[in-house]
């Protein structure tokens, strides 16, 4: 197992101080239909609440560099766990609204607040779930320039989350989905594509799908060769050039 960050990224972040309970374990296997993939990268998670994992280092840096162009603008995160991806988005300079029912667990909410302590005043939390929370947050704090969705991964939730977020997106906006290797998650991005958004998939361990519109900039990314050697589900083949 190893870590990887695309060499195209000149800004490299170290969140270690904010996440002292982060633990690196062996990469996980994913089975999608008849496609079996063994992640060559470390599987990172909070040792207090395994096995829910974080975005990996490469994916975290894609998020940071995508979001950086929207610094000072409103952003939404649907699903935060203990705040690892939120930390990277806040480092990018966005003003972040976060919704996740897990925030009703006092110990986890406290962990998120501790992890994001340096960003006090730059974010808000709600334990109410999407889609209603996303819509209400959008009415009060939108329009969103950047959205990150890493919530329920089964049908129909990714499509519902995508529609709720898009309802209050700016003309120039991105909606990013983690775990697009999962068919139902990719359906969320595909739904936006059918609605006129453009689509980009970053070739990472769990795949990041980006739906975007207007005047926005994608970031250059060189996949790890070990990831490029893994098989793809058929629905991703047209979107991941190899």
C-alpha positions as CSV (number, residue, x, y, z in Angstrom):
1,X,0.0,0.0,0.0
2,X,1.2,3.5,-0.6
3,X,0.0,7.2,-0.8
4,X,-0.1,9.3,-4.0
5,X,-0.7,12.9,-4.9
6,X,-0.7,14.0,-8.5
7,X,2.5,15.8,-9.4
8,X,0.5,18.5,-11.1
9,X,-0.4,19.9,-7.6
10,X,2.1,22.5,-6.3
11,X,0.2,23.2,-3.1
12,X,0.4,20.1,-0.8
13,X,-1.6,20.2,2.5
14,X,-0.9,18.4,5.7
15,X,-4.1,18.0,7.9
16,X,-2.3,15.9,10.6
17,X,-2.7,18.4,13.4
18,X,-6.4,18.7,12.9
19,X,-6.9,14.9,12.7
20,X,-4.8,13.3,15.4
21,X,-6.9,10.1,15.3
22,X,-6.4,9.5,11.6
23,X,-5.2,6.0,10.9
24,X,-3.9,4.5,7.7
25,X,-4.9,0.9,6.9
26,X,-4.7,-1.5,4.0
27,X,-6.5,-0.4,0.9
28,X,-10.0,-1.8,0.4
29,X,-11.4,-4.0,-2.3
30,X,-14.5,-2.8,-4.3
31,X,-16.7,-5.2,-6.3
32,X,-19.0,-3.6,-8.9
33,X,-20.9,-6.2,-10.9
34,X,-18.2,-8.5,-12.3
35,X,-15.4,-5.9,-11.8
36,X,-13.1,-6.4,-8.8
37,X,-10.8,-3.5,-7.8
38,X,-8.2,-3.6,-5.0
39,X,-7.2,-0.1,-3.9
40,X,-3.4,0.2,-4.0
41,X,-3.6,3.3,-1.7
42,X,-3.8,3.5,2.0
43,X,-7.4,3.5,3.5
44,X,-7.5,6.3,6.0
45,X,-10.1,6.6,8.7
46,X,-10.7,8.0,12.2
47,X,-9.7,5.2,14.6
48,X,-12.5,6.2,16.9
49,X,-15.2,5.5,14.4
50,X,-14.0,2.9,11.8
51,X,-14.5,1.8,9.2
52,X,-16.0,4.9,7.5
53,X,-13.0,6.3,5.5
54,X,-11.8,9.7,4.3
55,X,-11.2,10.8,0.8
56,X,-7.6,9.8,0.1
57,X,-4.7,12.2,-0.3
58,X,-5.0,12.5,-4.0
59,X,-8.8,13.1,-3.9
60,X,-8.4,15.6,-1.1
61,X,-6.0,17.6,-3.2
62,X,-8.3,17.5,-6.2
63,X,-11.1,18.9,-4.0
64,X,-8.8,21.7,-2.7
65,X,-7.6,22.8,-6.1
66,X,-11.1,22.7,-7.6
67,X,-12.5,24.7,-4.8
68,X,-9.7,27.2,-4.6
69,X,-11.1,29.1,-7.6
70,X,-14.2,29.8,-5.6
71,X,-12.5,31.2,-2.5
72,X,-14.7,33.7,-0.7
73,X,-17.9,32.2,-2.3
74,X,-20.6,30.0,-0.9
75,X,-20.1,26.2,-0.9
76,X,-22.1,23.2,0.3
77,X,-21.0,19.9,1.7
78,X,-23.6,17.0,1.9
79,X,-22.1,14.4,4.2
80,X,-19.0,15.3,6.3
81,X,-18.3,12.4,8.7
82,X,-15.6,13.9,11.0
83,X,-14.7,16.9,8.7
84,X,-11.7,15.7,6.7
85,X,-13.0,16.8,3.3
86,X,-14.5,19.9,4.9
87,X,-11.0,20.9,6.2
88,X,-9.6,20.8,2.7
89,X,-12.5,22.8,1.3
90,X,-12.1,25.4,4.0
91,X,-8.4,25.6,3.4
92,X,-9.3,26.5,-0.2
93,X,-11.1,29.5,1.2
94,X,-14.8,28.8,0.5
95,X,-17.6,29.7,3.0
96,X,-19.0,26.3,3.7
97,X,-22.4,25.1,4.8
98,X,-22.4,21.4,6.0
99,X,-25.3,19.1,6.4
100,X,-25.1,15.5,7.8
101,X,-27.3,13.7,10.2
102,X,-24.2,12.3,11.9
103,X,-23.8,15.7,13.4
104,X,-26.6,14.9,15.8
105,X,-24.2,12.5,17.5
106,X,-22.6,14.8,20.1
107,X,-19.2,13.1,20.1
108,X,-18.9,13.4,16.3
109,X,-20.1,17.0,16.2
110,X,-17.5,17.9,18.8
111,X,-14.8,16.1,16.7
112,X,-15.8,18.1,13.6
113,X,-15.8,21.4,15.6
114,X,-12.3,20.5,17.0
115,X,-11.0,19.6,13.6
116,X,-12.2,22.8,12.0
117,X,-11.2,25.1,14.9
118,X,-9.0,27.3,12.7
119,X,-11.9,28.1,10.4
120,X,-14.3,29.5,13.0
121,X,-16.8,31.8,11.4
122,X,-16.1,30.3,7.9
123,X,-18.5,27.4,8.1
124,X,-21.9,26.3,9.6
125,X,-23.2,22.9,10.6
126,X,-26.6,21.3,10.6
127,X,-27.5,17.8,11.5
128,X,-30.7,17.9,9.4
129,X,-30.3,15.7,6.2
130,X,-30.4,16.5,2.5
131,X,-32.5,17.1,0.5
132,X,-34.5,19.4,2.8
133,X,-31.4,20.8,4.6
134,X,-29.6,21.4,1.4
135,X,-32.6,23.3,0.0
136,X,-33.1,25.4,3.1
137,X,-29.4,26.2,3.4
138,X,-29.4,27.2,-0.3
139,X,-32.3,29.6,0.3
140,X,-30.5,31.3,3.2
141,X,-26.8,31.0,2.2
142,X,-26.6,30.3,-1.5
143,X,-26.2,30.4,-4.4
144,X,-23.6,27.7,-4.3
145,X,-20.5,28.0,-6.4
146,X,-19.1,24.6,-5.2
147,X,-20.8,21.5,-3.9
148,X,-19.3,18.3,-2.6
149,X,-21.6,15.3,-2.1
150,X,-20.4,12.3,-0.1
151,X,-23.6,11.1,1.5
152,X,-25.9,8.1,1.0
153,X,-24.6,6.0,-1.9
154,X,-27.7,4.0,-2.9
155,X,-30.6,4.8,-5.3
156,X,-32.3,7.3,-5.4
157,X,-30.3,9.4,-2.9
158,X,-27.4,10.7,-5.1
159,X,-29.9,11.9,-7.7
160,X,-32.1,13.6,-5.0
161,X,-29.0,15.2,-3.4
162,X,-27.8,16.4,-6.8
163,X,-31.2,18.0,-7.6
164,X,-31.4,19.6,-4.2
165,X,-28.0,21.1,-4.5
166,X,-28.4,22.2,-8.1
167,X,-31.6,24.1,-7.2
168,X,-29.5,26.8,-5.6
169,X,-26.3,26.7,-7.6
170,X,-24.8,29.8,-9.2
171,X,-24.5,30.1,-13.0
172,X,-20.8,29.2,-12.7
173,X,-20.6,26.2,-10.4
174,X,-19.3,22.7,-9.8
175,X,-20.9,19.7,-8.0
176,X,-18.4,17.0,-7.1
177,X,-19.4,13.4,-6.1
178,X,-17.1,11.1,-4.2
179,X,-17.3,7.3,-4.7
180,X,-18.5,7.6,-8.3
181,X,-17.2,4.1,-8.7
182,X,-20.6,3.1,-7.2
183,X,-23.3,3.1,-9.9
184,X,-25.9,4.9,-7.9
185,X,-23.5,7.8,-7.1
186,X,-22.5,8.1,-10.8
187,X,-26.2,8.3,-11.5
188,X,-26.2,11.6,-9.5
189,X,-23.6,13.1,-11.8
190,X,-25.3,11.6,-14.9
191,X,-28.6,13.2,-13.9
192,X,-26.9,16.6,-13.9
193,X,-25.3,15.8,-17.2
194,X,-28.7,15.1,-18.7
195,X,-29.8,18.5,-17.3
196,X,-27.1,20.2,-19.3
197,X,-24.2,20.2,-17.0
198,X,-20.8,19.0,-18.4
199,X,-19.2,16.0,-16.8
200,X,-15.6,15.1,-15.9
201,X,-14.4,12.0,-14.0
202,X,-11.1,12.0,-12.2
203,X,-9.4,8.6,-12.2
204,X,-8.8,8.0,-8.5
205,X,-9.3,5.2,-6.0
206,X,-13.0,5.8,-5.6
207,X,-13.5,8.1,-8.6
208,X,-14.5,11.8,-8.3
209,X,-17.2,12.8,-10.7
210,X,-17.5,16.6,-11.4
211,X,-20.6,18.1,-12.9
212,X,-19.9,21.7,-14.0
213,X,-21.3,24.6,-15.9
214,X,-20.4,28.2,-16.8
215,X,-17.0,29.8,-16.4
216,X,-15.1,27.3,-14.2
217,X,-11.7,25.7,-14.4
218,X,-11.0,22.0,-14.1
219,X,-7.6,21.0,-12.6
220,X,-5.0,18.9,-14.3
221,X,-4.5,15.6,-12.7
222,X,-2.2,12.7,-13.5
223,X,-3.6,9.4,-12.2
224,X,-1.4,7.0,-10.3
225,X,-0.2,4.2,-12.7
226,X,-1.4,1.7,-10.1
227,X,-5.0,3.2,-10.4
228,X,-4.8,3.3,-14.1
229,X,-4.1,-0.4,-14.2
230,X,-7.4,-1.3,-12.4
231,X,-10.4,-2.3,-14.4
232,X,-13.3,0.0,-14.9
233,X,-17.1,-0.7,-14.8
234,X,-18.6,-0.3,-18.2
235,X,-20.5,2.9,-17.4
236,X,-17.2,4.7,-16.5
237,X,-15.2,3.6,-19.6
238,X,-16.5,6.5,-21.8
239,X,-15.6,9.1,-19.2
240,X,-12.1,7.9,-18.1
241,X,-9.6,8.1,-21.0
242,X,-6.8,5.6,-20.7
